[in-house]
């Protein structure tokens, strides 16, 4: 399946990423292989049902979720580098206008 330049542009918009011209040409050429791989993964047959809890153990090994005493909000926020109106304030981690 060949992907057009317009389709790649739309994918970039949906993913909220800018694709430079060099990468655009490379992606257009590689996209059929990527889509073929995704299709193979989607059509893969799962031979054995995996344990839902992962490798650590079964659901029976999990502890009961019980309420417990929490830390005092004012004490914790008082130790934070920055807070505002009862919440932690963190610096932005994404550059640019989109944040």
DSSP file (Angstrom, degrees, kcal/mol; ACC not computed):
  #  RESIDUE AA STRUCTURE BP1 BP2  ACC     N-H-->O    O-->H-N    N-H-->O    O-->H-N    TCO  KAPPA ALPHA  PHI   PSI    X-CA   Y-CA   Z-CA
    1    1 A X              0   0    0      0, 0.0     2,-0.3     0, 0.0    34,-0.2   0.000 360.0 360.0 360.0 116.0    0.0    0.0    0.0
    2    2 A X        -     0   0    0     29,-0.1     2,-0.4    30,-0.1    27,-0.1  -0.645 360.0-144.5 -84.5 138.7    1.6    3.2   -1.1
    3    3 A X        -     0   0    0     25,-0.5     2,-0.1    -2,-0.3    29,-0.1  -0.852  12.8-134.2-104.7 139.2    1.1    6.3    1.0
    4    4 A X     >  -     0   0    0     -2,-0.4     4,-2.2     1,-0.1     5,-0.2  -0.425  22.8-111.7 -88.2 165.3    0.7    9.7   -0.5
    5    5 A X  H  > S+     0   0    0      1,-0.2     4,-2.3     2,-0.2     5,-0.1   0.887 119.9  52.5 -61.4 -39.4    2.4   12.9    0.6
    6    6 A X  H  > S+     0   0    0      2,-0.2     4,-2.3     1,-0.2    -1,-0.2   0.903 107.8  50.7 -65.0 -41.3   -1.0   14.3    1.7
    7    7 A X  H  > S+     0   0    0      1,-0.2     4,-2.3     2,-0.2    -2,-0.2   0.907 111.2  48.5 -63.2 -40.9   -1.7   11.1    3.8
    8    8 A X  H  X S+     0   0    0     -4,-2.2     4,-2.2     2,-0.2    -1,-0.2   0.889 109.7  52.6 -65.5 -38.8    1.6   11.5    5.5
    9    9 A X  H  X S+     0   0    0     -4,-2.3     4,-1.9     2,-0.2    -2,-0.2   0.912 109.9  48.7 -61.7 -42.1    0.9   15.1    6.2
   10   10 A X  H  X S+     0   0    0     -4,-2.3     4,-2.6     2,-0.2    -2,-0.2   0.894 109.1  52.5 -66.0 -40.2   -2.4   14.2    7.8
   11   11 A X  H  X S+     0   0    0     -4,-2.3     4,-2.4     1,-0.2    -1,-0.2   0.905 108.4  51.5 -60.7 -41.2   -0.7   11.5    9.9
   12   12 A X  H  X>S+     0   0    0     -4,-2.2     5,-2.6     2,-0.2     4,-0.6   0.892 110.0  49.3 -61.6 -40.4    1.8   14.2   11.1
   13   13 A X  H ><5S+     0   0    0     -4,-1.9     3,-0.6     3,-0.2    -2,-0.2   0.925 111.9  47.9 -64.1 -44.9   -1.1   16.5   12.0
   14   14 A X  H 3<5S+     0   0    0     -4,-2.6    -2,-0.2     1,-0.2    -1,-0.2   0.869 115.9  43.9 -64.4 -36.6   -2.9   13.7   13.9
   15   15 A X  H 3<5S-     0   0    0     -4,-2.4    -1,-0.2    -5,-0.2    -2,-0.2   0.509 108.6-127.8 -85.7  -5.1    0.3   12.8   15.8
   16   16 A X  T <<5 +     0   0    0     -3,-0.6     2,-0.3    -4,-0.6    -3,-0.2   0.908  65.0 128.4  58.9  44.9    1.1   16.5   16.3
   17   17 A X      < -     0   0    0     -5,-2.6     2,-0.5    -6,-0.1    -1,-0.2  -0.954  57.8-129.1-129.3 150.3    4.6   16.2   14.9
   18   18 A X        -     0   0    0     -2,-0.3     2,-0.6    -3,-0.1    -9,-0.0  -0.846  19.4-155.2 -95.5 131.9    6.4   18.1   12.2
   19   19 A X        -     0   0    0     -2,-0.5    -7,-0.0   -10,-0.1     5,-0.0  -0.934  12.9-138.6-110.9 116.5    8.1   16.0    9.6
   20   20 A X     >  -     0   0    0     -2,-0.6     4,-2.5     1,-0.1     5,-0.2  -0.293  27.8-104.5 -70.4 159.5   11.0   17.6    7.8
   21   21 A X  H  > S+     0   0    0      1,-0.2     4,-1.9     2,-0.2     5,-0.2   0.851 119.4  50.9 -55.7 -40.1   11.4   17.2    4.0
   22   22 A X  H  > S+     0   0    0      1,-0.2     4,-1.7     2,-0.2    -1,-0.2   0.941 114.0  43.9 -64.2 -45.8   14.2   14.6    4.3
   23   23 A X  H  > S+     0   0    0      1,-0.2     4,-3.1     2,-0.2     5,-0.2   0.853 108.0  60.7 -66.6 -34.0   12.2   12.5    6.7
   24   24 A X  H  X S+     0   0    0     -4,-2.5     4,-2.4     2,-0.2    -1,-0.2   0.938 106.5  44.5 -59.8 -48.8    9.1   12.9    4.7
   25   25 A X  H  X S+     0   0    0     -4,-1.9     4,-1.6     1,-0.2    -1,-0.2   0.911 115.4  48.5 -62.7 -42.1   10.6   11.2    1.6
   26   26 A X  H  X S+     0   0    0     -4,-1.7     4,-2.0     1,-0.2    -2,-0.2   0.915 111.9  48.8 -64.9 -43.6   12.1    8.5    3.7
   27   27 A X  H  X S+     0   0    0     -4,-3.1     4,-2.5     1,-0.2    -2,-0.2   0.891 107.0  55.3 -65.2 -39.6    8.8    7.8    5.5
   28   28 A X  H  < S+     0   0    0     -4,-2.4   -25,-0.5    -5,-0.2     4,-0.5   0.885 112.2  44.3 -60.4 -37.3    6.8    7.7    2.3
   29   29 A X  H  < S+     0   0    0     -4,-1.6     4,-0.3    -5,-0.2     3,-0.2   0.856 120.0  40.4 -74.6 -34.9    9.2    5.0    1.0
   30   30 A X  H >X S+     0   0    0     -4,-2.0     4,-1.9     1,-0.2     3,-0.7   0.676  92.6  85.3 -88.2 -18.5    9.2    3.0    4.3
   31   31 A X  H 3X S+     0   0    0     -4,-2.5     4,-3.0     1,-0.2     5,-0.3   0.850  83.1  57.5 -58.1 -39.6    5.5    3.3    5.2
   32   32 A X  H 3> S+     0   0    0     -4,-0.5     4,-2.1    -3,-0.2    -1,-0.2   0.908 109.6  46.4 -57.7 -39.3    4.4    0.3    3.1
   33   33 A X  H <> S+     0   0    0     -3,-0.7     4,-2.1    -4,-0.3    -1,-0.2   0.893 112.7  50.1 -68.2 -39.0    6.8   -1.9    5.1
   34   34 A X  H  X S+     0   0    0     -4,-1.9     4,-2.4     2,-0.2    -2,-0.2   0.938 112.5  46.4 -63.4 -46.9    5.6   -0.4    8.4
   35   35 A X  H  X S+     0   0    0     -4,-3.0     4,-2.3     1,-0.2    -2,-0.2   0.866 110.3  53.6 -64.8 -36.7    1.9   -0.9    7.5
   36   36 A X  H  X S+     0   0    0     -4,-2.1     4,-2.0    -5,-0.3    -1,-0.2   0.912 109.7  48.3 -63.0 -42.7    2.6   -4.5    6.4
   37   37 A X  H  X S+     0   0    0     -4,-2.1     4,-2.3     2,-0.2    -2,-0.2   0.922 110.3  50.9 -63.9 -44.5    4.3   -5.2    9.7
   38   38 A X  H  X S+     0   0    0     -4,-2.4     4,-2.5     1,-0.2    -2,-0.2   0.900 109.3  51.6 -60.5 -40.7    1.3   -3.7   11.7
   39   39 A X  H  X S+     0   0    0     -4,-2.3     4,-1.9     2,-0.2    -1,-0.2   0.903 108.7  50.6 -63.3 -41.3   -1.1   -5.9    9.6
   40   40 A X  H  < S+     0   0    0     -4,-2.0     4,-0.5     2,-0.2    -2,-0.2   0.911 111.0  48.8 -62.2 -42.3    0.9   -9.0   10.5
   41   41 A X  H >< S+     0   0    0     -4,-2.3     3,-1.0     1,-0.2    -2,-0.2   0.916 110.6  50.5 -64.3 -42.8    0.8   -8.1   14.2
   42   42 A X  H 3< S+     0   0    0     -4,-2.5    -1,-0.2     1,-0.2    -2,-0.2   0.843 114.0  45.0 -63.5 -33.3   -2.9   -7.5   14.1
   43   43 A X  T 3< S+     0   0    0     -4,-1.9    -1,-0.2    -5,-0.2    -2,-0.2   0.423  84.7 125.2 -91.7   1.1   -3.5  -10.8   12.4
   44   44 A X    <   -     0   0    0     -3,-1.0     2,-0.5    -4,-0.5    -3,-0.1  -0.328  59.4-130.1 -63.8 141.2   -1.2  -12.8   14.7
   45   45 A X        -     0   0    0     -2,-0.0     2,-0.7     2,-0.0    -1,-0.1  -0.816  12.0-139.2 -94.5 127.4   -2.8  -15.8   16.4
   46   46 A X        -     0   0    0     -2,-0.5     3,-0.1     1,-0.2    -2,-0.0  -0.784  16.7-171.6 -88.1 118.5   -2.3  -15.9   20.1
   47   47 A X        +     0   0    0     -2,-0.7     2,-0.4     1,-0.2    -1,-0.2   0.793  68.9  30.0 -82.8 -29.2   -1.6  -19.6   20.9
   48   48 A X  S    S-     0   0    0      0, 0.0     2,-0.4     0, 0.0    -1,-0.2  -0.996  81.4-120.2-137.0 132.4   -1.7  -19.3   24.7
   49   49 A X        -     0   0    0     -2,-0.4     2,-0.1    -3,-0.1     3,-0.1  -0.564  34.5-132.3 -72.9 126.6   -3.7  -17.0   26.9
   50   50 A X        -     0   0    0     -2,-0.4     2,-0.3     1,-0.1    -1,-0.1  -0.440  25.2 -97.5 -78.5 151.3   -1.3  -15.0   29.0
   51   51 A X    >   -     0   0    0      1,-0.1     3,-1.4    -2,-0.1    -1,-0.1  -0.533  31.6-138.0 -65.3 127.9   -1.7  -14.5   32.7
   52   52 A X  T 3  S+     0   0    0     -2,-0.3    -1,-0.1     1,-0.3     3,-0.1   0.719  98.0  55.6 -66.6 -21.6   -3.4  -11.1   33.2
   53   53 A X  T 3  S-     0   0    0      1,-0.3     3,-0.4     4,-0.2    -1,-0.3   0.539 106.6-126.0 -91.0  -5.4   -1.3  -10.1   36.1
   54   54 A X    X   -     0   0    0     -3,-1.4     3,-0.9     1,-0.2    -1,-0.3  -0.444  49.9 -39.0  92.5-168.6    2.0  -10.6   34.4
   55   55 A X  T 3  S+     0   0    0      1,-0.2    -1,-0.2    -2,-0.1     3,-0.1   0.635 119.6  76.3 -73.0 -13.7    5.1  -12.6   35.3
   56   56 A X  T 3  S-     0   0    0     -3,-0.4     2,-0.3     1,-0.2    -1,-0.2   0.802 108.3 -73.4 -72.2 -27.6    4.9  -11.8   39.1
   57   57 A X    <   -     0   0    0     -3,-0.9    -1,-0.2    -6,-0.1    -4,-0.2  -0.964  56.8 -54.9 159.0-175.1    2.0  -14.1   39.8
   58   58 A X    >   -     0   0    0     -2,-0.3     3,-1.4    -3,-0.1     4,-0.3  -0.336  53.6 -99.4 -89.6 173.4   -1.7  -14.7   39.5
   59   59 A X  G >  S+     0   0    0      1,-0.3     3,-1.3     2,-0.2    -1,-0.1   0.796 120.7  65.4 -62.5 -27.8   -4.6  -12.5   40.6
   60   60 A X  G 3  S+     0   0    0      1,-0.3    -1,-0.3     0, 0.0    -3,-0.0   0.744  94.2  60.4 -66.9 -22.3   -4.9  -14.6   43.7
   61   61 A X  G <  S+     0   0    0     -3,-1.4    -1,-0.3     2,-0.1    -2,-0.2   0.555  83.6 103.2 -81.0  -8.1   -1.5  -13.4   44.9
   62   62 A X  S <  S-     0   0    0     -3,-1.3     2,-0.1    -4,-0.3     3,-0.1  -0.497  73.0-120.7 -80.5 145.2   -2.6   -9.7   44.9
   63   63 A X        -     0   0    0     -2,-0.2     2,-0.2     1,-0.1    -1,-0.1  -0.417  32.5 -96.9 -80.0 158.3   -3.3   -8.0   48.2
   64   64 A X        -     0   0    0     -2,-0.1     2,-0.9     1,-0.1    -1,-0.1  -0.512  36.1-118.9 -73.1 142.2   -6.6   -6.5   49.0
   65   65 A X        +     0   0    0     -2,-0.2     2,-0.4    -3,-0.1    -1,-0.1  -0.750  43.3 173.7 -87.2 107.9   -6.9   -2.8   48.3
   66   66 A X        -     0   0    0     -2,-0.9     2,-0.1     1,-0.0    -3,-0.0  -0.896  35.2-106.8-117.8 144.3   -7.6   -1.2   51.7
   67   67 A X        -     0   0    0     -2,-0.4     2,-0.3     1,-0.0    -1,-0.0  -0.391  43.7-179.8 -65.2 147.0   -7.8    2.5   52.6
   68   68 A X        -     0   0    0     -2,-0.1     2,-0.2     0, 0.0    -1,-0.0  -0.894  37.3 -73.7-141.6 169.8   -4.9    3.7   54.7
   69   69 A X        -     0   0    0     -2,-0.3     2,-0.2     1,-0.0     0, 0.0  -0.487  51.3-151.7 -68.1 131.9   -3.7    6.9   56.4
   70   70 A X        -     0   0    0     -2,-0.2     2,-0.1     1,-0.1    -1,-0.0  -0.580  23.1 -91.9-101.0 165.4   -2.3    9.3   53.8
   71   71 A X        -     0   0    0     -2,-0.2     2,-0.3     1,-0.1    -1,-0.1  -0.449  51.4 -95.7 -70.3 149.8    0.3   12.0   54.2
   72   72 A X     >  -     0   0    0      1,-0.1     4,-2.4    -2,-0.1     5,-0.2  -0.547  28.7-139.8 -70.5 127.4   -0.9   15.5   55.1
   73   73 A X  H  > S+     0   0    0     -2,-0.3     4,-3.0     1,-0.2     5,-0.3   0.900  99.9  50.3 -56.4 -46.9   -1.4   17.5   52.0
   74   74 A X  H  > S+     0   0    0      1,-0.2     4,-1.7     2,-0.2    -1,-0.2   0.872 110.9  49.7 -63.4 -36.8    0.0   20.7   53.5
   75   75 A X  H  > S+     0   0    0      2,-0.2     4,-0.8    -3,-0.2    -1,-0.2   0.936 114.3  44.3 -66.4 -46.1    3.1   19.0   54.8
   76   76 A X  H >X S+     0   0    0     -4,-2.4     3,-1.1     1,-0.2     4,-0.6   0.939 114.8  47.6 -65.7 -47.2    3.8   17.3   51.4
   77   77 A X  H >< S+     0   0    0     -4,-3.0     3,-0.7     1,-0.3    -1,-0.2   0.822 105.4  61.1 -64.6 -29.6    3.1   20.5   49.4
   78   78 A X  H 3< S+     0   0    0     -4,-1.7    -1,-0.3    -5,-0.3    -2,-0.2   0.748 105.4  47.8 -66.5 -23.4    5.3   22.4   51.8
   79   79 A X  H << S+     0   0    0     -3,-1.1    -1,-0.2    -4,-0.8    -2,-0.2   0.525  91.0 104.2 -92.7  -7.9    8.2   20.2   50.8
   80   80 A X  S << S-     0   0    0     -3,-0.7     3,-0.2    -4,-0.6    -3,-0.0  -0.452  77.0-128.5 -74.7 146.5    7.6   20.6   47.1
   81   81 A X  S    S+     0   0    0      1,-0.2     2,-0.3    -2,-0.1    -1,-0.1   0.843  93.4   4.7 -61.1 -32.6    9.9   22.9   45.1
   82   82 A X        +     0   0    0      7,-0.2     7,-2.4     2,-0.0     2,-0.3  -0.972  69.3 169.2-154.8 136.7    6.8   24.7   43.7
   83   83 A X  E     -A   88   0A   0     -2,-0.3     2,-0.3     5,-0.3     5,-0.2  -0.961  11.3-164.8-144.5 162.4    3.0   24.5   44.4
   84   84 A X  E >  S-A   87   0A   0      3,-2.4     3,-1.1    -2,-0.3    -2,-0.0  -0.922  70.0 -17.4-153.8 122.0   -0.1   26.5   43.5
   85   85 A X  T 3  S-     0   0    0     -2,-0.3     3,-0.1     1,-0.3    -1,-0.0   0.868 129.2 -44.1  50.5  46.5   -3.6   26.3   45.0
   86   86 A X  T 3  S+     0   0    0      1,-0.2     2,-0.3   -12,-0.0    -1,-0.3   0.604 119.5  98.9  81.8  12.1   -3.1   22.9   46.6
   87   87 A X  E <  S-A   84   0A   0     -3,-1.1    -3,-2.4   -10,-0.1    -1,-0.2  -0.924  77.5-104.0-129.7 154.0   -1.3   21.2   43.7
   88   88 A X  E     -A   83   0A   0     -2,-0.3     2,-0.5    -5,-0.2    -5,-0.3  -0.544  32.1-147.0 -69.5 140.9    2.2   20.5   42.7
   89   89 A X        -     0   0    0     -7,-2.4     2,-0.3    -2,-0.2    -7,-0.2  -0.965  18.1-174.0-112.0 125.8    3.5   22.8   40.0
   90   90 A X        -     0   0    0     -2,-0.5     3,-0.1    -9,-0.1     2,-0.0  -0.882  28.5-105.2-118.7 150.6    6.0   21.3   37.6
   91   91 A X        -     0   0    0     -2,-0.3    -1,-0.0     1,-0.1     2,-0.0  -0.359  48.9 -89.7 -69.8 154.0    8.0   23.0   34.8
   92   92 A X        -     0   0    0      1,-0.1    -1,-0.1     2,-0.0     3,-0.0  -0.346  33.3-167.3 -62.9 144.3    6.9   22.4   31.2
   93   93 A X        +     0   0    0     -3,-0.1     2,-0.5     1,-0.1    -1,-0.1   0.428  66.9  72.3-112.1  -3.2    8.4   19.4   29.6
   94   94 A X  S    S-     0   0    0      2,-0.1     2,-0.2     5,-0.1     5,-0.2  -0.961  73.3-141.7-117.0 128.0    7.4   20.1   26.0
   95   95 A X        +     0   0    0     -2,-0.5     3,-0.3     3,-0.1     2,-0.1  -0.491  57.6  32.8 -81.2 155.0    9.0   23.0   24.0
   96   96 A X  S >  S-     0   0    0      1,-0.2     3,-0.6    -2,-0.2    -2,-0.1  -0.390 100.4 -54.9 102.2-173.1    7.1   25.2   21.7
   97   97 A X  T 3  S+     0   0    0      1,-0.2    -1,-0.2    -2,-0.1    -2,-0.0   0.599 114.0  75.2 -82.5 -13.5    3.6   26.7   21.3
   98   98 A X  T 3         0   0    0     -3,-0.3    -1,-0.2     1,-0.2    -2,-0.1   0.626 360.0 360.0 -79.4 -13.8    1.7   23.4   21.5
   99   99 A X    <         0   0    0     -3,-0.6    -1,-0.2    -5,-0.2    -2,-0.1   0.504 360.0 360.0 -65.6 360.0    2.1   22.8   25.3
